């Protein structure tokens, strides 16, 4: 199945606008690589690992000579060639969650999670008449529409190839105060779904650390993953004490992300995962170019340097942790 069947509501991190969309091109006039050209393959890992959070359905469709060059099969083959042998395909709305479940059923190397992204819940309830999310207008559906969508997520979560419920949580960066009630209601419903089906809960937490932790303290599932961990070292200690997993993405390599590196230092080795969140958050030195699961080794090697441990030791721990969370 082609990896370019875009989810109607777009990407989770940038309100639907993927800065990497476009076609592959030649070097620009300054001699620098075109931002649309994928980074080169990194050296393979000695110990295979999983990309714990990716969006294959959002990968840009690169075209050369008018022919599509990006499919799920090709993305998985590139990843496997560098030691990334499993990917967790994450749903963000109904269409994306259905696609995740279908893709996981069709590919042994793919496991799925299903959910309504925190920014999706208020769009369902309140609509999006002004296009505030940059994802297109939508008429309000009210609480009944949100409940109906959550019932479908519940149905999908029961499927054997679906190994997690998420990404869910709270996002105060893009949704204003009027959307908080819908977000928190949806978050609590996802927690219940994860518990009832015995699936991992995958958290999206943006500018909402205190409230996310507050809701989880009321009764978290057995396995909780903070996707694209964004807290500081103090929060990492709180997560560690609660047994929550912390998944680090390419932004741990960014110059302005010292707080993430500080958090990684204190995060216990048995609670660390690695992810791409592709096509977003491409690690340095390729920031701004298309991200994909095959770039996991770049982030993992940077993480090993921060943790001051060997690459193989970190990969071994990450592989075991991901298998424990998602049961693959």
C-alpha positions as a printed NumPy array, in Angstrom:
array([[  0.   ,   0.   ,   0.   ],
       [  1.404,   3.4  ,  -0.891],
       [  2.73 ,   5.501,   1.949],
       [  1.264,   8.625,   0.467],
       [ -2.404,   8.178,   1.354],
       [ -2.371,  11.331,   3.426],
       [ -4.585,  11.605,   6.467],
       [ -7.223,  14.257,   5.706],
       [ -6.42 ,  16.289,   8.804],
       [ -2.693,  16.486,   8.166],
       [  0.196,  16.29 ,  10.563],
       [  0.084,  16.35 ,  14.353],
       [  2.965,  18.704,  15.026],
       [  2.445,  21.521,  12.557],
       [ -1.307,  21.82 ,  12.186],
       [ -1.363,  19.838,   8.974],
       [  1.284,  21.71 ,   7.017],
       [  4.351,  19.549,   6.459],
       [  7.275,  21.823,   5.709],
       [  8.919,  18.931,   3.889],
       [  6.134,  18.499,   1.307],
       [  7.251,  18.799,  -2.263],
       [  9.414,  17.153,  -4.825],
       [ 13.006,  16.083,  -4.719],
       [ 15.328,  18.53 ,  -6.377],
       [ 18.921,  19.284,  -7.109],
       [ 21.298,  21.252,  -4.926],
       [ 20.334,  24.886,  -4.647],
       [ 22.346,  27.72 ,  -6.103],
       [ 24.46 ,  27.994,  -2.951],
       [ 25.539,  24.385,  -3.392],
       [ 23.625,  23.164,  -0.349],
       [ 21.37 ,  20.084,  -0.541],
       [ 17.778,  20.749,  -1.507],
       [ 15.557,  20.633,   1.592],
       [ 13.274,  18.157,  -0.161],
       [ 16.014,  15.6  ,  -0.809],
       [ 16.013,  12.796,   1.788],
       [ 19.153,  12.494,   3.92 ],
       [ 21.559,   9.663,   3.076],
       [ 21.359,   6.238,   4.68 ],
       [ 23.261,   6.148,   7.988],
       [ 25.568,   3.333,   8.959],
       [ 23.508,   0.306,  10.033],
       [ 23.009,  -0.493,  13.69 ],
       [ 24.546,  -3.691,  15.012],
       [ 21.516,  -4.301,  17.232],
       [ 18.095,  -4.008,  15.532],
       [ 15.639,  -1.558,  17.072],
       [ 12.121,  -0.239,  16.468],
       [ 10.909,   3.212,  15.532],
       [  8.41 ,   3.595,  18.357],
       [  6.391,   6.391,  16.724],
       [  6.085,   7.208,  13.05 ],
       [  3.541,   8.419,  10.493],
       [  4.145,   6.515,   7.274],
       [  0.91 ,   7.926,   5.87 ],
       [  2.302,  11.449,   6.137],
       [  5.662,  10.848,   4.485],
       [  6.074,  13.214,   1.532],
       [  5.613,  11.612,  -1.844],
       [  8.917,  12.293,  -3.532],
       [  8.772,  12.117,  -7.306],
       [ 11.629,  11.702,  -9.723],
       [ 10.766,  11.855, -13.389],
       [  7.091,  11.803, -12.495],
       [  7.238,   8.323, -10.917],
       [  6.348,   7.797,  -7.245],
       [  9.362,   6.61 ,  -5.249],
       [  7.909,   6.301,  -1.756],
       [  5.77 ,   3.348,  -0.675],
       [  5.29 ,   1.564,   2.611],
       [  7.316,  -1.365,   1.321],
       [ 10.194,   0.878,   0.291],
       [ 10.128,   2.796,   3.565],
       [ 10.245,  -0.459,   5.524],
       [ 13.042,  -1.847,   3.346],
       [ 15.168,   1.272,   3.815],
       [ 14.601,   1.131,   7.557],
       [ 15.438,  -2.57 ,   7.77 ],
       [ 18.646,  -2.018,   5.797],
       [ 20.024,   0.091,   8.666],
       [ 18.698,  -2.074,  11.511],
       [ 15.251,  -0.544,  12.098],
       [ 13.193,  -3.705,  11.773],
       [  9.876,  -2.651,  13.316],
       [  7.859,   0.564,  13.139],
       [  4.897,   1.665,  15.227],
       [  2.446,   3.4  ,  12.898],
       [  0.469,   5.968,  14.88 ],
       [ -3.076,   7.115,  14.199],
       [ -4.214,  10.711,  14.789],
       [ -7.817,  10.666,  13.588],
       [-10.359,   8.131,  12.346],
       [ -8.995,   7.909,   8.812],
       [ -5.405,   7.653,  10.006],
       [ -6.265,   5.11 ,  12.672],
       [ -8.072,   2.893,  10.195],
       [ -5.1  ,   3.188,   7.836],
       [ -2.694,   2.295,  10.647],
       [ -4.661,  -0.836,  11.523],
       [ -4.931,  -1.896,   7.868],
       [ -1.232,  -1.309,   7.239],
       [ -0.208,  -3.233,  10.344],
       [ -2.397,  -6.134,   9.253],
       [ -0.662,  -6.171,   5.87 ],
       [  2.962,  -5.862,   7.062],
       [  4.668,  -7.958,   9.748],
       [  7.143,  -5.137,  10.433],
       [  4.379,  -2.679,  11.338],
       [  2.353,  -2.395,  14.52 ],
       [ -0.402,   0.164,  14.934],
       [ -1.751,   2.571,  17.493],
       [ -5.118,   4.282,  17.121],
       [ -6.486,   7.51 ,  18.554],
       [ -7.887,  10.959,  18.111],
       [ -5.025,  13.447,  18.431],
       [ -5.634,  16.03 ,  21.19 ],
       [ -6.165,  18.725,  18.577],
       [ -8.665,  16.532,  16.734],
       [-11.117,  16.306,  19.651],
       [-12.029,  20.034,  19.804],
       [-12.23 ,  20.17 ,  16.007],
       [-14.852,  17.413,  16.099],
       [-16.876,  19.119,  18.845],
       [-16.468,  22.805,  18.01 ],
       [-15.695,  22.669,  14.312],
       [-13.086,  24.758,  12.552],
       [-14.968,  27.491,  10.682],
       [-12.023,  29.877,  10.605],
       [ -9.41 ,  27.291,   9.734],
       [ -7.517,  27.983,  12.964],
       [ -5.812,  24.613,  12.744],
       [ -4.708,  25.222,   9.14 ],
       [ -6.247,  21.84 ,   8.33 ],
       [ -9.364,  23.009,   6.553],
       [-12.798,  24.138,   7.664],
       [-15.132,  21.801,   9.527],
       [-18.63 ,  22.277,  10.891],
       [-19.269,  21.602,  14.598],
       [-20.371,  18.086,  15.471],
       [-20.919,  18.498,  19.197],
       [-20.305,  15.978,  21.961],
       [-22.259,  13.271,  20.149],
       [-19.848,  13.346,  17.207],
       [-16.871,  13.005,  19.554],
       [-18.489,  10.065,  21.319],
       [-19.156,   8.37 ,  17.982],
       [-15.536,   8.841,  16.928],
       [-14.3  ,   7.445,  20.231],
       [-16.514,   4.387,  19.796],
       [-14.74 ,   3.697,  16.511],
       [-11.339,   4.093,  18.195],
       [-12.532,   1.606,  20.824],
       [-13.45 ,  -0.88 ,  18.092],
       [-10.094,  -0.503,  16.365],
       [ -8.194,  -0.831,  19.644],
       [ -9.499,  -4.373,  20.043],
       [ -7.72 ,  -5.557,  16.89 ],
       [ -4.659,  -7.762,  17.518],
       [ -2.341,  -5.744,  15.269],
       [ -3.184,  -2.599,  17.227],
       [ -0.7  ,  -2.463,  20.091],
       [ -1.39 ,   0.947,  21.542],
       [ -3.926,   3.725,  22.049],
       [ -2.535,   7.073,  21.013],
       [ -1.417,   9.564,  20.295],
       [ -3.707,  11.099,  22.858],
       [ -3.181,  13.577,  25.643],
       [ -3.296,  17.366,  25.844],
       [ -1.975,  20.113,  23.574],
       [ -2.237,  23.694,  24.742],
       [  0.024,  25.033,  21.994],
       [ -2.473,  24.888,  19.148],
       [ -5.836,  24.506,  20.887],
       [ -7.116,  27.47 ,  22.883],
       [ -8.943,  27.466,  26.226],
       [-12.288,  26.808,  24.549],
       [-11.029,  23.4  ,  23.439],
       [ -9.594,  22.172,  26.729],
       [-12.756,  20.438,  27.933],
       [-13.041,  18.368,  24.751],
       [ -9.344,  17.494,  24.913],
       [ -9.468,  16.311,  28.504],
       [-12.686,  14.353,  27.97 ],
       [-11.145,  12.629,  24.957],
       [ -7.931,  11.939,  26.88 ],
       [ -9.825,  10.27 ,  29.712],
       [-11.814,   8.152,  27.258],
       [ -8.592,   7.013,  25.575],
       [ -7.152,   6.045,  28.961],
       [-10.22 ,   3.904,  29.594],
       [ -9.946,   2.3  ,  26.151],
       [ -6.285,   1.444,  26.734],
       [ -7.066,  -0.105,  30.1  ],
       [ -9.956,  -2.215,  28.877],
       [ -8.015,  -3.605,  25.932],
       [ -4.706,  -3.969,  27.759],
       [ -2.89 ,  -1.722,  25.28 ],
       [ -0.118,   0.806,  25.794],
       [ -1.153,   4.463,  26.108],
       [  0.837,   6.807,  23.842],
       [  0.867,  10.38 ,  25.144],
       [  1.082,  13.608,  23.159],
       [  1.988,  16.322,  25.662],
       [  2.595,  19.818,  24.368],
       [  2.716,  22.729,  26.809],
       [  0.472,  20.73 ,  29.158],
       [  2.839,  18.794,  31.436],
       [  1.063,  19.451,  34.735],
       [ -2.406,  18.6  ,  33.473],
       [ -1.255,  15.462,  31.652],
       [  0.431,  14.167,  34.794],
       [ -2.598,  15.129,  36.89 ],
       [ -4.966,  13.089,  34.73 ],
       [ -2.594,  10.117,  34.655],
       [ -2.257,  10.175,  38.438],
       [ -5.974,   9.423,  38.651],
       [ -5.373,   5.998,  37.143],
       [ -2.947,   5.309,  34.317],
       [ -2.789,   2.132,  32.234],
       [ -0.037,  -0.367,  32.979],
       [  2.139,   0.933,  30.119],
       [  2.39 ,   4.643,  29.337],
       [  4.687,   6.229,  26.742],
       [  5.427,   9.935,  26.544],
       [  5.913,  10.254,  22.8  ],
       [  8.427,  12.88 ,  21.676],
       [  9.262,  13.536,  25.309],
       [  9.244,  17.306,  25.827],
       [  9.718,  17.789,  29.555],
       [ 12.799,  18.66 ,  31.544],
       [ 14.955,  16.601,  33.915],
       [ 12.644,  17.203,  36.865],
       [  9.668,  15.874,  34.935],
       [ 11.738,  12.907,  33.759],
       [ 12.253,  11.955,  37.395],
       [  8.498,  12.148,  37.994],
       [  7.877,   9.933,  34.962],
       [ 10.544,   7.484,  36.08 ],
       [  9.032,   7.21 ,  39.549],
       [  5.655,   6.429,  37.942],
       [  7.165,   3.891,  35.535],
       [  6.274,   5.902,  32.44 ],
       [  8.359,   5.352,  29.31 ],
       [ 10.008,   8.332,  27.619],
       [ 10.451,   8.23 ,  23.853],
       [ 13.031,  10.628,  22.417],
       [ 12.85 ,  11.972,  18.87 ],
       [ 15.205,  13.859,  16.582],
       [ 14.698,  17.124,  18.448],
       [ 16.971,  15.782,  21.188],
       [ 19.768,  16.674,  18.745],
       [ 18.678,  20.293,  18.269],
       [ 20.978,  23.009,  19.63 ],
       [ 18.151,  24.642,  21.587],
       [ 17.057,  21.39 ,  23.261],
       [ 19.454,  21.106,  26.185],
       [ 16.506,  20.424,  28.492],
       [ 15.783,  17.251,  26.512],
       [ 19.372,  16.084,  26.808],
       [ 19.273,  16.81 ,  30.54 ],
       [ 16.1  ,  14.721,  30.784],
       [ 17.706,  11.895,  28.826],
       [ 20.634,  11.828,  31.237],
       [ 18.373,  11.155,  34.216],
       [ 15.895,   8.867,  32.412],
       [ 16.447,   5.226,  33.476],
       [ 17.821,   3.015,  30.73 ],
       [ 14.873,   0.621,  31.051],
       [ 12.341,   3.402,  30.367],
       [ 13.828,   4.891,  27.172],
       [ 12.493,   4.526,  23.635],
       [ 13.556,   6.127,  20.344],
       [ 11.325,   7.446,  17.579],
       [ 11.312,   9.553,  14.451],
       [  7.816,  11.088,  14.555],
       [  8.43 ,  11.11 ,  10.803],
       [  8.014,  13.102,   8.698],
       [  8.604,  15.64 ,  11.473],
       [ 11.605,  16.392,  13.724],
       [ 14.417,  15.245,  11.452],
       [ 17.589,  14.987,  13.555],
       [ 20.633,  17.189,  13.094],
       [ 22.525,  17.59 ,  10.837],
       [ 19.523,  17.04 ,   8.545],
       [ 16.996,  19.254,  10.305],
       [ 14.429,  20.604,   7.854],
       [ 14.787,  17.73 ,   5.401],
       [ 12.309,  14.811,   5.205],
       [ 12.382,  12.438,   8.155],
       [ 11.723,   8.699,   7.882],
       [ 12.238,   5.562,  10.011],
       [ 15.635,   4.823,   8.425],
       [ 17.069,   7.845,  10.27 ],
       [ 16.572,   6.254,  13.698],
       [ 20.323,   5.387,  13.902],
       [ 21.203,   9.091,  13.74 ],
       [ 19.07 ,   9.89 ,  16.774],
       [ 20.034,   6.753,  18.679],
       [ 23.771,   7.471,  18.273],
       [ 23.247,  11.014,  19.525],
       [ 21.334,   9.636,  22.507],
       [ 24.136,   7.175,  23.283],
       [ 26.552,  10.091,  23.39 ],
       [ 24.329,  11.995,  25.801],
       [ 23.913,   8.926,  28.026],
       [ 27.651,   8.204,  27.755],
       [ 27.056,   4.556,  26.955],
       [ 27.868,   2.379,  23.972],
       [ 25.622,   2.449,  20.927],
       [ 25.008,  -1.309,  21.115],
       [ 24.143,  -1.121,  24.806],
       [ 21.562,   1.6  ,  24.202],
       [ 20.119,  -0.209,  21.183],
       [ 19.79 ,  -3.413,  23.202],
       [ 17.93 ,  -1.582,  25.966],
       [ 15.692,   0.327,  23.553],
       [ 14.786,  -2.858,  21.672],
       [ 13.837,  -4.631,  24.88 ],
       [ 11.856,  -1.642,  26.142],
       [  9.876,  -1.267,  22.923],
       [  9.068,  -4.967,  22.872],
       [  7.903,  -4.759,  26.48 ],
       [  5.649,  -1.779,  25.745],
       [  4.084,  -2.95 ,  22.507],
       [  4.488,  -6.693,  22.882],
       [  6.027,  -7.37 ,  19.5  ]])
